[in-house]
């Protein structure tokens, strides 16, 4: 089964403009099978994802958090939780204004603090070819970093997999998916 997912979605739980149900509905209406809610750690409202325990959404919803990691400057890393698996993605590296050698050095520092499994090749849903290079030895994911409805569905991943959180995470870690863009 081919499934489509967004790995970087913000809500009113931090600095997004959509509530959780609105985010789920907009992605479901665009044909997505799963999303990861990844609100910012330092402004995330306590207990805001509790609603996910009370509803049965039409799509699979991962709980996650966009962590601020200090690695000689700050880096954002999405930490996405499956049932047993955890996925960590280096977010929007093209935005840190470094060449590939600088980004590789950041990855090296980052890996000593928090092990990453993938790297975004998008910024706000737009392709950033600067980081989609072989020198970066991680699977590269396309995602929205959606903060509002207009940003939803610009970039996503697809894979052949069942709707199982841990299988999806394992396939991303293995690079067994493909990137899609509007």
Backbone torsions as a table, in degrees:
resi	resn	phi	psi	omega
1	UNK	NA	128.7	177.9
2	UNK	-86.0	124.9	179.8
3	UNK	-122.8	153.5	-177.0
4	UNK	-122.3	138.2	-179.0
5	UNK	-148.6	154.8	175.4
6	UNK	-112.6	131.2	-172.8
7	UNK	-108.2	11.6	-174.6
8	UNK	-155.6	85.8	-175.5
9	UNK	-125.8	129.9	178.5
10	UNK	-105.7	150.6	179.7
11	UNK	-132.4	-173.9	175.3
12	UNK	-63.4	-9.0	176.7
13	UNK	-65.0	-20.1	173.7
14	UNK	-139.5	-108.4	-174.8
15	UNK	-108.9	18.1	176.3
16	UNK	-83.9	168.9	-179.4
17	UNK	-106.6	-3.4	-178.8
18	UNK	-107.0	144.7	169.4
19	UNK	-80.0	171.3	-174.6
20	UNK	-60.3	-45.3	-179.1
21	UNK	-64.2	-38.4	178.0
22	UNK	-64.4	-43.1	178.6
23	UNK	-61.5	-45.3	178.5
24	UNK	-60.8	-46.5	-178.0
25	UNK	-63.6	-42.7	-177.4
26	UNK	-66.4	-41.2	178.6
27	UNK	-69.5	-39.6	176.9
28	UNK	-60.5	-40.8	-179.3
29	UNK	-67.2	-21.1	178.6
30	UNK	-94.3	7.7	175.6
31	UNK	85.2	16.4	177.7
32	UNK	-79.0	147.8	179.2
33	UNK	-101.2	-22.8	178.3
34	UNK	-153.7	154.7	173.1
35	UNK	-140.3	159.2	173.0
36	UNK	-118.1	119.4	174.4
37	UNK	-80.9	121.2	-172.8
38	UNK	-135.3	67.7	179.5
39	UNK	-74.6	156.6	-176.3
40	UNK	-67.1	133.5	-177.3
41	UNK	-60.3	-43.2	-170.8
42	UNK	-79.1	-9.7	176.8
43	UNK	-128.2	7.7	-177.8
44	UNK	-68.7	132.1	179.0
45	UNK	-74.1	134.0	-178.2
46	UNK	-60.6	130.0	175.8
47	UNK	72.6	13.5	-173.6
48	UNK	-69.2	-24.4	179.8
49	UNK	-86.3	1.5	-178.9
50	UNK	-56.7	-31.2	179.7
51	UNK	-58.0	-28.1	-179.7
52	UNK	-65.0	-23.3	177.1
53	UNK	-79.2	-13.7	-174.2
54	UNK	-106.7	-11.2	-176.7
55	UNK	-117.1	164.1	174.8
56	UNK	-121.9	85.0	-177.7
57	UNK	-67.2	159.7	178.7
58	UNK	-74.1	-16.0	179.2
59	UNK	-123.6	163.4	177.9
60	UNK	-76.9	131.0	-177.9
61	UNK	-121.3	118.8	174.0
62	UNK	-87.7	140.2	168.4
63	UNK	-88.2	141.5	178.6
64	UNK	-156.0	-175.5	178.9
65	UNK	-152.9	141.1	173.1
66	UNK	-94.2	105.9	-176.4
67	UNK	-85.4	144.2	171.2
68	UNK	-98.6	113.7	-176.7
69	UNK	-112.3	129.4	-179.8
70	UNK	-91.9	111.3	-178.6
71	UNK	-134.9	75.6	-173.1
72	UNK	52.7	60.2	-169.3
73	UNK	110.5	172.3	-178.0
74	UNK	-101.5	148.7	178.5
75	UNK	-128.9	143.1	173.1
76	UNK	-97.4	132.6	179.3
77	UNK	-130.7	120.1	173.5
78	UNK	-77.5	130.8	173.6
79	UNK	-115.1	114.7	-172.9
80	UNK	-115.6	131.1	-172.0
81	UNK	-105.9	126.1	168.6
82	UNK	-91.2	-157.1	175.9
83	UNK	-77.3	-38.1	176.8
84	UNK	-128.5	-28.2	-176.8
85	UNK	-88.3	154.4	174.5
86	UNK	-130.1	138.1	178.5
87	UNK	-119.0	131.2	176.6
88	UNK	-121.1	127.4	-176.6
89	UNK	-121.3	127.8	173.3
90	UNK	-72.0	113.8	-174.3
91	UNK	-85.5	143.6	174.9
92	UNK	29.3	60.2	-179.0
93	UNK	-65.5	-24.4	179.6
94	UNK	-65.3	-19.6	-178.3
95	UNK	-79.9	-8.8	-176.5
96	UNK	-88.8	7.9	171.8
97	UNK	55.0	50.6	176.3
98	UNK	-130.2	156.3	172.1
99	UNK	-77.9	178.1	-176.9
100	UNK	-59.3	-40.9	178.8
101	UNK	-61.2	-40.0	177.6
102	UNK	-65.3	-41.3	178.0
103	UNK	-65.6	-41.3	177.7
104	UNK	-62.4	-37.6	177.2
105	UNK	-66.2	-40.7	176.4
106	UNK	-61.5	-41.8	179.1
107	UNK	-61.5	-42.1	179.6
108	UNK	-61.4	-45.8	177.7
109	UNK	-63.8	-45.9	-178.6
110	UNK	-60.5	-42.9	-178.9
111	UNK	-63.6	-23.0	175.4
112	UNK	-79.9	-15.3	-179.2
113	UNK	-101.3	-48.3	-177.3
114	UNK	-149.6	119.8	-176.5
115	UNK	-65.0	122.4	175.5
116	UNK	-98.5	158.0	-177.8
117	UNK	-119.6	-18.6	-176.7
118	UNK	-155.8	170.1	-179.7
119	UNK	-138.0	140.0	178.0
120	UNK	-75.2	141.3	174.7
121	UNK	-113.9	24.9	179.1
122	UNK	-134.1	160.6	171.4
123	UNK	-135.7	115.3	-177.0
124	UNK	56.0	31.6	177.9
125	UNK	90.2	-0.4	-180.0
126	UNK	-106.5	137.2	-177.0
127	UNK	-60.2	134.3	176.3
128	UNK	-122.2	88.8	-174.8
129	UNK	-60.8	-20.3	179.9
130	UNK	-52.3	-35.6	-177.2
131	UNK	-104.2	0.6	178.2
132	UNK	-92.8	64.7	-175.0
133	UNK	-128.9	154.3	-178.7
134	UNK	-64.5	-26.5	-179.3
135	UNK	-61.7	-25.8	178.4
136	UNK	-88.9	109.0	-169.5
137	UNK	-86.9	46.5	179.2
138	UNK	-133.8	153.5	171.5
139	UNK	-58.0	141.9	-178.6
140	UNK	-108.2	127.6	-176.7
141	UNK	-115.0	143.7	173.1
142	UNK	-100.8	133.9	179.6
143	UNK	-156.2	167.3	-173.0
144	UNK	-80.2	-41.8	-164.7
145	UNK	56.2	45.7	-174.1
146	UNK	-71.6	128.4	174.6
147	UNK	-111.9	-14.3	178.9
148	UNK	-150.4	172.4	-175.8
149	UNK	-59.1	-38.5	-177.9
150	UNK	-63.1	-23.2	-177.9
151	UNK	-90.3	-8.6	-175.3
152	UNK	-75.3	130.8	173.3
153	UNK	87.0	17.2	178.1
154	UNK	-78.7	-36.9	-176.7
155	UNK	-148.0	144.6	-176.7
156	UNK	-160.1	173.6	172.6
157	UNK	-112.7	155.6	172.5
158	UNK	-132.4	152.8	178.5
159	UNK	-158.1	162.7	173.3
160	UNK	-95.1	103.9	-175.6
161	UNK	-164.3	158.6	171.0
162	UNK	-76.9	164.1	177.4
163	UNK	-80.1	76.4	-179.3
164	UNK	-131.9	121.5	-173.8
165	UNK	-54.8	-48.5	-176.4
166	UNK	-68.1	-37.4	177.4
167	UNK	-65.6	-41.9	178.1
168	UNK	-59.8	-48.2	-179.8
169	UNK	-61.6	-44.6	179.6
170	UNK	-61.2	-40.1	179.5
171	UNK	-66.6	-37.5	177.3
172	UNK	-65.2	-46.4	178.9
173	UNK	-58.2	-34.8	-179.2
174	UNK	-84.0	-6.3	-177.5
175	UNK	75.2	20.9	-176.7
176	UNK	-93.4	66.1	-179.3
177	UNK	-162.6	174.9	173.7
178	UNK	-135.4	155.1	-177.6
179	UNK	-94.8	145.4	179.5
180	UNK	-135.3	149.5	-178.4
181	UNK	-139.0	151.5	172.7
182	UNK	-69.8	NA	NA
